[in-house]
Amino acid sequence: MSEVLLDGRLVTDWKLVSGALYRTAGWRLTSVPSLVDVTYVHGLAAVPVDIVDLVCRMAAQALVKFRESPDAIASKPVIQERIGDYSVTYAYELAYSDMELPKYLRARLAARFGAGGGQVVKSR
């Protein structure tokens, strides 16, 4: 967290404990619920080159499929194609899509960057 505003006023007497934001004086200035704005800075200072490459490849593949046919994105992938006496073989089961990473890659990214997800913070 880099900044916390309570009804538009900067407060500095807060503490982050186990992913929750606490303040001894509470989060209400009156009996009416207050508005709390949190500026949360996170992530990497620079996106690693291999991650930029991965995202660009995924976007490019999706664009190629879409240009072939708008319906092609949801279709099963072609695993074999022949030109002489035209023949095409589709995968029996869609194991992944352009926007879904294979298990091994998800595991590798989770090990590298952590497997944490989003959190919800509520006033008590």
PADREN-384058 format. One record per residue: residue number from 1; residue in one letter; y negated, z negated, x of N, C-alpha, C in turn. Coordinates in Angstrom, 2 decimals, decimal comma, padded with zeros to 5 digits, always signed. Layout:
! PADREN-384058
(r NUM; 'A'; (Y; Z; X); (Y; Z; X); (Y; Z; X))
...
//
This chain:
! PADREN-384058
(r 1; 'M'; (+001,17; +000,00; +000,86); (+000,00; +000,00; +000,00); (-001,23; +000,00; +000,90))
(r 2; 'S'; (-002,20; +000,75; +000,51); (-003,41; +000,75; +001,31); (-004,61; +000,24; +000,53))
(r 3; 'E'; (-004,52; +000,28; -000,81); (-005,65; -000,20; -001,61); (-005,17; -000,56; -003,00))
(r 4; 'V'; (-005,68; -001,69; -003,52); (-005,37; -002,11; -004,88); (-006,68; -002,40; -005,59))
(r 5; 'L'; (-006,87; -001,75; -006,73); (-008,06; -001,97; -007,55); (-007,64; -002,64; -008,85))
(r 6; 'L'; (-008,39; -003,64; -009,25); (-008,15; -004,35; -010,51); (-009,37; -004,11; -011,39))
(r 7; 'D'; (-009,18; -003,35; -012,45); (-010,29; -002,92; -013,31); (-011,43; -002,32; -012,49))
(r 8; 'G'; (-011,07; -001,51; -011,51); (-012,06; -000,80; -010,70); (-012,62; -001,59; -009,53))
(r 9; 'R'; (-012,23; -002,85; -009,39); (-012,74; -003,67; -008,28); (-011,64; -003,88; -007,24))
(r 10; 'L'; (-012,02; -003,74; -005,98); (-011,07; -003,90; -004,88); (-010,59; -005,34; -004,80))
(r 11; 'V'; (-009,27; -005,52; -004,74); (-008,69; -006,86; -004,51); (-007,86; -006,81; -003,24))
(r 12; 'T'; (-007,93; -007,89; -002,47); (-007,20; -007,95; -001,21); (-006,21; -009,10; -001,16))
(r 13; 'D'; (-006,19; -009,92; -002,21); (-005,31; -011,10; -002,22); (-003,97; -010,82; -002,90))
(r 14; 'W'; (-003,38; -009,70; -002,59); (-002,08; -009,31; -003,14); (-001,05; -009,32; -002,02))
(r 15; 'K'; (+000,21; -009,35; -002,41); (+001,31; -009,35; -001,45); (+002,44; -008,49; -002,01))
(r 16; 'L'; (+003,07; -007,71; -001,14); (+004,20; -006,89; -001,53); (+005,48; -007,63; -001,16))
(r 17; 'V'; (+006,28; -007,98; -002,17); (+007,52; -008,73; -001,95); (+008,66; -008,00; -002,64))
(r 18; 'S'; (+009,65; -007,56; -001,87); (+010,83; -006,88; -002,40); (+010,47; -005,73; -003,34))
(r 19; 'G'; (+009,48; -004,97; -002,96); (+009,09; -003,80; -003,74); (+008,22; -004,11; -004,94))
(r 20; 'A'; (+007,83; -005,37; -005,14); (+006,97; -005,75; -006,26); (+005,64; -006,27; -005,73))
(r 21; 'L'; (+004,57; -005,98; -006,44); (+003,23; -006,38; -006,05); (+002,88; -007,69; -006,75))
(r 22; 'Y'; (+002,57; -008,73; -005,97); (+002,25; -010,05; -006,52); (+000,83; -010,45; -006,16))
(r 23; 'R'; (+000,23; -011,24; -007,04); (-001,10; -011,78; -006,81); (-001,13; -013,17; -007,42))
(r 24; 'T'; (-001,51; -014,18; -006,63); (-001,51; -015,57; -007,09); (-002,35; -015,74; -008,35))
(r 25; 'A'; (-003,51; -015,11; -008,39); (-004,41; -015,23; -009,55); (-003,95; -014,40; -010,74))
(r 26; 'G'; (-002,90; -013,64; -010,59); (-002,41; -012,79; -011,68); (-003,16; -011,48; -011,72))
(r 27; 'W'; (-002,82; -010,67; -012,71); (-003,38; -009,32; -012,80); (-004,28; -009,13; -014,00))
(r 28; 'R'; (-004,68; -010,21; -014,66); (-005,58; -010,12; -015,81); (-006,87; -010,86; -015,50))
(r 29; 'L'; (-007,98; -010,22; -015,81); (-009,28; -010,86; -015,64); (-009,73; -011,54; -016,93))
(r 30; 'T'; (-009,24; -011,03; -018,05); (-009,53; -011,59; -019,38); (-008,23; -011,62; -020,16))
(r 31; 'S'; (-008,33; -011,91; -021,45); (-007,11; -011,92; -022,27); (-006,61; -010,50; -022,54))
(r 32; 'V'; (-007,46; -009,52; -022,29); (-007,10; -008,11; -022,47); (-006,41; -007,63; -021,19))
(r 33; 'P'; (-005,31; -006,88; -021,30); (-004,64; -006,39; -020,09); (-005,61; -005,59; -019,20))
(r 34; 'S'; (-005,48; -005,80; -017,91); (-006,32; -005,12; -016,93); (-005,65; -003,85; -016,45))
(r 35; 'L'; (-006,45; -002,95; -015,89); (-005,95; -001,72; -015,31); (-005,81; -001,93; -013,80))
(r 36; 'V'; (-004,62; -001,72; -013,28); (-004,37; -001,87; -011,85); (-004,09; -000,50; -011,27))
(r 37; 'D'; (-004,91; -000,10; -010,29); (-004,72; +001,17; -009,59); (-004,26; +000,87; -008,18))
(r 38; 'V'; (-003,15; +001,46; -007,79); (-002,60; +001,25; -006,45); (-002,60; +002,57; -005,70))
(r 39; 'T'; (-003,17; +002,57; -004,51); (-003,10; +003,72; -003,63); (-001,98; +003,41; -002,64))
(r 40; 'Y'; (-000,95; +004,20; -002,70); (+000,24; +003,97; -001,89); (+000,43; +005,14; -000,95))
(r 41; 'V'; (+000,30; +004,88; +000,33); (+000,47; +005,92; +001,33); (+001,88; +005,79; +001,89))
(r 42; 'H'; (+002,63; +006,89; +001,86); (+004,01; +006,85; +002,33); (+004,40; +008,20; +002,88))
(r 43; 'G'; (+005,58; +008,26; +003,41); (+006,10; +009,53; +003,92); (+005,87; +009,66; +005,40))
(r 44; 'L'; (+006,08; +010,85; +005,88); (+005,93; +011,13; +007,31); (+004,55; +011,70; +007,59))
(r 45; 'A'; (+004,05; +011,45; +008,78); (+002,74; +011,99; +009,16); (+002,79; +013,52; +009,16))
(r 46; 'A'; (+003,89; +014,06; +009,62); (+004,08; +015,52; +009,62); (+005,51; +015,81; +009,14))
(r 47; 'V'; (+005,66; +016,84; +008,31); (+006,97; +017,21; +007,81); (+007,75; +017,87; +008,94))
(r 48; 'P'; (+008,98; +017,40; +009,23); (+009,77; +018,01; +010,30); (+010,02; +019,50; +010,05))
(r 49; 'V'; (+010,03; +020,26; +011,12); (+010,19; +021,71; +011,04); (+011,47; +022,10; +010,31))
(r 50; 'D'; (+012,57; +021,38; +010,55); (+013,83; +021,75; +009,90); (+013,77; +021,53; +008,38))
(r 51; 'I'; (+012,97; +020,57; +007,92); (+012,84; +020,33; +006,48); (+011,99; +021,43; +005,85))
(r 52; 'V'; (+010,92; +021,84; +006,55); (+010,11; +022,96; +006,07); (+010,98; +024,21; +005,96))
(r 53; 'D'; (+011,81; +024,45; +006,97); (+012,71; +025,61; +006,97); (+013,68; +025,54; +005,80))
(r 54; 'L'; (+014,27; +024,37; +005,55); (+015,23; +024,20; +004,45); (+014,57; +024,51; +003,11))
(r 55; 'V'; (+013,40; +023,96; +002,88); (+012,70; +024,18; +001,61); (+012,32; +025,65; +001,44))
(r 56; 'C'; (+011,84; +026,27; +002,51); (+011,47; +027,69; +002,44); (+012,69; +028,56; +002,15))
(r 57; 'R'; (+013,84; +028,25; +002,76); (+015,06; +029,01; +002,49); (+015,51; +028,87; +001,04))
(r 58; 'M'; (+015,42; +027,66; +000,51); (+015,81; +027,43; -000,89); (+014,90; +028,21; -001,83))
(r 59; 'A'; (+013,60; +028,15; -001,57); (+012,64; +028,87; -002,42); (+012,84; +030,38; -002,31))
(r 60; 'A'; (+013,07; +030,87; -001,10); (+013,28; +032,31; -000,91); (+014,53; +032,79; -001,65))
(r 61; 'Q'; (+015,62; +032,02; -001,56); (+016,86; +032,41; -002,24); (+016,68; +032,42; -003,75))
(r 62; 'A'; (+015,96; +031,42; -004,26); (+015,70; +031,39; -005,71); (+014,85; +032,59; -006,13))
(r 63; 'L'; (+013,88; +032,95; -005,30); (+013,03; +034,10; -005,61); (+013,84; +035,40; -005,60))
(r 64; 'V'; (+014,71; +035,55; -004,62); (+015,56; +036,76; -004,55); (+016,42; +036,86; -005,81))
(r 65; 'K'; (+017,04; +035,75; -006,20); (+017,89; +035,76; -007,40); (+017,08; +036,08; -008,64))
(r 66; 'F'; (+015,89; +035,50; -008,73); (+015,06; +035,74; -009,91); (+014,63; +037,20; -009,99))
(r 67; 'R'; (+014,32; +037,80; -008,84); (+013,92; +039,21; -008,84); (+015,08; +040,12; -009,20))
(r 68; 'E'; (+016,30; +039,70; -008,88); (+017,47; +040,48; -009,29); (+017,58; +040,48; -010,80))
(r 69; 'S'; (+017,41; +039,30; -011,38); (+017,49; +039,13; -012,82); (+017,05; +037,71; -013,15))
(r 70; 'P'; (+016,14; +037,54; -014,09); (+015,72; +036,18; -014,46); (+016,89; +035,30; -014,90))
(r 71; 'D'; (+017,95; +035,92; -015,41); (+019,12; +035,15; -015,85); (+020,06; +034,83; -014,70))
(r 72; 'A'; (+019,87; +035,47; -013,54); (+020,80; +035,30; -012,42); (+020,79; +033,90; -011,84))
(r 73; 'I'; (+019,69; +033,17; -011,99); (+019,60; +031,83; -011,42); (+020,66; +030,91; -012,01))
(r 74; 'A'; (+020,96; +031,08; -013,29); (+021,94; +030,22; -013,95); (+023,37; +030,78; -013,87))
(r 75; 'S'; (+023,52; +031,98; -013,32); (+024,85; +032,59; -013,31); (+025,69; +032,09; -012,13))
(r 76; 'K'; (+026,98; +032,39; -012,20); (+027,89; +032,02; -011,12); (+027,67; +032,93; -009,92))
(r 77; 'P'; (+027,77; +032,39; -008,70); (+027,52; +033,22; -007,53); (+028,62; +034,25; -007,28))
(r 78; 'V'; (+028,20; +035,37; -006,72); (+029,14; +036,42; -006,33); (+029,76; +035,99; -005,01))
(r 79; 'I'; (+031,09; +035,97; -004,92); (+031,74; +035,59; -003,67); (+032,35; +036,79; -002,95))
(r 80; 'Q'; (+032,46; +037,91; -003,66); (+032,98; +039,12; -003,03); (+032,46; +040,33; -003,81))
(r 81; 'E'; (+032,10; +041,40; -003,06); (+031,62; +042,61; -003,71); (+032,09; +043,80; -002,88))
(r 82; 'R'; (+032,48; +044,88; -003,55); (+032,94; +046,08; -002,88); (+032,19; +047,27; -003,45))
(r 83; 'I'; (+031,89; +048,26; -002,65); (+031,12; +049,40; -003,13); (+032,02; +050,55; -003,60))
(r 84; 'G'; (+032,98; +051,00; -002,77); (+033,90; +052,07; -003,18); (+034,75; +051,60; -004,35))
(r 85; 'D'; (+034,77; +052,35; -005,47); (+035,40; +051,89; -006,71); (+034,89; +050,49; -007,04))
(r 86; 'Y'; (+033,64; +050,41; -007,27); (+032,88; +049,15; -007,43); (+033,73; +048,00; -007,96))
(r 87; 'S'; (+033,63; +046,85; -007,28); (+034,35; +045,65; -007,66); (+033,48; +044,45; -007,31))
(r 88; 'V'; (+033,51; +043,45; -008,14); (+032,76; +042,23; -007,86); (+033,61; +041,03; -008,27))
(r 89; 'T'; (+033,54; +039,95; -007,49); (+034,28; +038,72; -007,80); (+033,29; +037,57; -007,86))
(r 90; 'Y'; (+033,32; +036,84; -008,96); (+032,42; +035,69; -009,13); (+033,20; +034,41; -008,84))
(r 91; 'A'; (+032,47; +033,39; -008,43); (+033,08; +032,08; -008,20); (+033,59; +031,55; -009,54))
(r 92; 'Y'; (+034,71; +030,85; -009,51); (+035,26; +030,29; -010,74); (+034,43; +029,13; -011,26))
(r 93; 'E'; (+033,87; +028,37; -010,31); (+033,13; +027,18; -010,69); (+031,85; +027,14; -009,88))
(r 94; 'L'; (+030,76; +026,84; -010,53); (+029,48; +026,74; -009,84); (+029,44; +025,39; -009,13))
(r 95; 'A'; (+029,68; +025,40; -007,81); (+029,73; +024,16; -007,04); (+028,34; +023,70; -006,62))
(r 96; 'Y'; (+027,40; +024,61; -006,56); (+026,04; +024,25; -006,18); (+025,10; +025,33; -006,69))
(r 97; 'S'; (+023,83; +025,03; -006,67); (+022,82; +026,02; -007,01); (+021,83; +026,07; -005,87))
(r 98; 'D'; (+020,87; +026,97; -005,96); (+019,87; +027,08; -004,91); (+019,04; +025,81; -004,79))
(r 99; 'M'; (+018,93; +025,06; -005,84); (+018,12; +023,85; -005,83); (+018,95; +022,58; -005,67))
(r 100; 'E'; (+020,24; +022,71; -005,55); (+021,10; +021,55; -005,35); (+021,77; +021,66; -003,99))
(r 101; 'L'; (+021,55; +020,64; -003,17); (+022,11; +020,65; -001,82); (+023,58; +020,23; -001,84))
(r 102; 'P'; (+024,38; +020,79; -000,96); (+025,78; +020,36; -000,86); (+025,86; +018,88; -000,45))
(r 103; 'K'; (+026,97; +018,24; -000,78); (+027,15; +016,81; -000,50); (+026,93; +016,45; +000,96))
(r 104; 'Y'; (+027,49; +017,26; +001,87); (+027,36; +016,93; +003,29); (+025,90; +016,91; +003,73))
(r 105; 'L'; (+025,08; +017,82; +003,19); (+023,68; +017,88; +003,57); (+022,89; +016,74; +002,95))
(r 106; 'R'; (+023,22; +016,40; +001,69); (+022,57; +015,23; +001,06); (+022,87; +013,97; +001,84))
(r 107; 'A'; (+024,13; +013,81; +002,29); (+024,51; +012,63; +003,06); (+023,77; +012,59; +004,41))
(r 108; 'R'; (+023,66; +013,74; +005,05); (+022,97; +013,80; +006,34); (+021,48; +013,45; +006,17))
(r 109; 'L'; (+020,85; +013,97; +005,12); (+019,44; +013,66; +004,88); (+019,24; +012,19; +004,51))
(r 110; 'A'; (+020,17; +011,63; +003,72); (+020,08; +010,22; +003,35); (+020,21; +009,33; +004,59))
(r 111; 'A'; (+021,11; +009,70; +005,51); (+021,28; +008,91; +006,74); (+020,03; +009,01; +007,62))
(r 112; 'R'; (+019,40; +010,15; +007,58); (+018,22; +010,37; +008,43); (+016,95; +009,74; +007,86))
(r 113; 'F'; (+016,74; +009,87; +006,54); (+015,49; +009,43; +005,94); (+015,65; +008,22; +005,01))
(r 114; 'G'; (+016,87; +007,80; +004,75); (+017,08; +006,70; +003,82); (+017,43; +007,23; +002,45))
(r 115; 'A'; (+018,16; +006,45; +001,69); (+018,62; +006,90; +000,37); (+017,86; +006,20; -000,75))
(r 116; 'G'; (+016,71; +005,61; -000,45); (+015,94; +004,91; -001,47); (+015,38; +005,84; -002,51))
(r 117; 'G'; (+015,15; +005,31; -003,68); (+014,57; +006,11; -004,75); (+013,26; +005,50; -005,21))
(r 118; 'G'; (+012,75; +006,00; -006,29); (+011,51; +005,48; -006,84); (+011,72; +004,11; -007,45))
(r 119; 'Q'; (+010,62; +003,38; -007,58); (+010,67; +002,07; -008,18); (+009,57; +001,94; -009,22))
(r 120; 'V'; (+009,81; +001,09; -010,21); (+008,82; +000,83; -011,22); (+008,34; -000,60; -011,05))
(r 121; 'V'; (+007,04; -000,79; -011,07); (+006,46; -002,12; -010,94); (+005,76; -002,44; -012,25))
(r 122; 'K'; (+006,01; -003,61; -012,81); (+005,35; -003,98; -014,06); (+004,72; -005,35; -013,94))
(r 123; 'S'; (+003,72; -005,59; -014,75); (+003,00; -006,86; -014,74); (+003,81; -007,90; -015,49))
(r 124; 'R'; (+003,79; -009,13; -015,01); (+004,51; -010,21; -015,69); (+003,57; -011,29; -016,12))
//
